[in-house]
Every structure is written in C-alpha cells, then in structure tokens.
Amino acid sequence: MTLRYSTGAGSNSEATSKRPPRWAESLLIHMLKPRDRESIPGDLFEEYWEERAPALGRARANLWYYRQVLSLASFHGGPMKRSLMYMCFFTLATSVCLGLTENLLRPPLFEVRIGWAILLGVASLSTILYLVLPEYRLLRILVSLGAVLMLSPAIGAIAMTLGGEGHTLLIGAVVILQLSLSVLTLLFVSDAPGSRLHRVLAAVMCNSIFLPGVVRRPCQSISCSPDSPWLHSHSSRYCSAA
Amino acid sequence: MADILGGFEQAVLLTVLKLGDGAYGRTILKEVSICLNRDVAAGAVYATLDRLEVKGLISSRLALGTPARGGRARRYYELAAAGMGALNETKAALENLWRHAAWPVGGDA
C-alpha cells in the first residue's frame, strides 16, 4: 500500500542538503520487507530532517543514518539473511563437489584437502542451522569453533585467490558477496543472539571458503596422479598440461 | 499463564500505550531511548514492533505521510487487547517474584 502526501522535502537545494544519502536510503529500502518500505525510511528521513541534520551537522547526521541502516540490515529475517543462507548453501555444495573431485583425481596431498572440504561443509551447514535456529547453544559453539579452526588458513588463502581463474573467480565473487552479507547480518544485527565476539566468529565462519584447498588454481590441482583410477580413463583430457 | 514479556518488549509496549494516538516508529524510537536512558538502534525497535505484531499484542495501520518525511506513509501502532493482558500478566508475575526480595537487593545501593 502506498500513501503519498507530497514530495515537498527534497524539492530545492536546501532540502537536498538536509536529506540522508540517497545510496543509503536506496540500500535500506531494498533490504526491508515490502510492507515496511514506506514507513521505516520515512521515519528515519523525518528524524534526520527535523532533528539530526540541524543539530549535528550533515556529516554526523549521515553517520547516525548509516548506523540505523546497519541496525536494520537483517530486520527479522529479511532478504539479507536469506541471501546469506543461499551463499552458505552454495559453499556447502561447493565443498561437497570439491571433496568428491579430490577423491576422484587424487592429486598429491588430496587427503588434506578432502579434510578441509569436510570441515568447510560442516561449517557451512552449522552456519545455515545457526541462521535458522539461533536459539540452539550447541550450534553457536560449533560455528565459533569452526571459525577459530579456519581463521589462519583463510588469511593465507586470500592471496592465492588473487591469481584466480575458472572456478576460482566464481567462488571468489561469491566469497566477496558472502563476506559483505555476513558482516552486515551477523555483526550489526541488533537481535542476534550471543556476544559480539560470537558474532565476529560467526562472520568469519561464513567466509571460510577462503580455504587454500578449495580455492587453489584448478590446473595446479589436477596434476597427474598415478593412483587415481578415474584419471586412467580421462588422462588425455585433464593431464596434458602436466 | 502466558510467557513473561522481555524487558525491551515491555518498554516498547508501554511506550505505545503512553503515546496513544501518536505512536509511530519515530516517536516510539525516541521515547524508548529517553525512558531507557540510552541510544537505541532503530533495528531493535522495529524488530520488536514486528515481533509484537506477529504475536497479536499490537496492531498497526498506515496513514498519510508529510513533507517532512518525503511524503512517505507513517505506520501507527496501537496496543491490542492481548497486549494489555500480556502487560498486566507480566507485571503481576514480576511483582510476585519481587515480593520476597528485600530492596535494594544485596543491601544498600
């Protein structure tokens, strides 16, 4: 339902200088559920226009506005939280696929990478369950534990993604989206359970796809291994470069 | 007996009750901040309002916007009968809990 009075505010230069940043307004509107897309931005606009901008000045009023937008980022399971869940599903599916691929191709150190893929799968599943069932303490512990486990490899793996190609680029793009979404939804969610440390760890967890075993270059990973039964029948296709 | 309302839920419900016909998002946010004596994030208030509406403790309606809010509609909130009941039950339960405790707890404040 849309009820309009007039658009008096914003019709002249003074009004334009006293209104919140348009990109932040636009972001807020897209994050909210359809029923709230009129009223909540209107409330914040009114507060900004009448109180914050005149009292604090534009820069500090903008900061206030950004904070409100962040606090509304995952307003009751809105699109942001759903998107993060889809990302985690993608990560889960990726970990399963890569784990199976490693098992088929059996390059050097494939056992280690399969281990990482399993950890990644467990972590993604825990994060999904954490988002769906936040009241379960065990899930929070699992998510946090996984985050600690994967923090150090994640840092090293970021560098490896820079020379990306093929699926690395795809996964890298998803990771960037996942990072933004998880920071927004988990760090700035006002009603999220757990302490801030818990939420930081959970946000790290959501980005654990940086694991080196998962995002390494495909050509390097498919070096020929004589142990791979699958490679015997596909060697001409996959091992010519090696 | 119904579940006892949380502290923030009580604050929001009592604010809606206090503001009466003038209870919409912005006024509720300001009033809750004043009553709790701290800066309250908009997300916390709107999430609570949403939850209370889902529980049937409050109801809402849209009204015309004004130029000061870019012409956008206001959503006014009103306490439902179930909300009154929940507040009364919560107060009774808390008073019952406090009845046997000396105030201030642990001696002189």
Interface residues (C-beta under 8 A of the other chain):
Chain A: M1 T2 L3 R4 Y5 S6 T7 G8 A9 G10 R19 D36 E38 S39 I40 P41 G42 D43 L44 F45 E46 E47 W49 E50 R67 Q68 L70 S71 L72 A73 F75 H76 F188 V189 S190 D191
Chain B: Y24 G25 R26 L29 K30 A41 A42 G43 A44 Y46 A47 T48 D50 R51 L62 A63 L64 G65 T66 P67 A68 R69 G70 G71 R72 A73 R74 R75
